[in-house]
């Protein structure tokens, strides 16, 4: 039986920071501090507004509309964005 392996690029994020994703998707968030995040498409459309994220693994399988990506903004949450 074949095994499925998943790999992601890790992007550390501090509380109150934002990150411009230059690709088509995000996969999840490894939270070290609980809080909320907002995910906005490159055209300014808010895809997810004030999503609560917990400490630990948060699965967030989102594909942006275009390869231009979008922005992930944290409020009080901190951790590692998985791309």
Buried (B, 14 or more C-beta within 10 A) or exposed (E): EEEEEEEEEEBEBEEEBEBEBEEBEBBBBBBBBBBBBBBBBBEEEEBBEEBEBEBEEBEBEBEBEEEBBBBBBBBEBBBBBBB
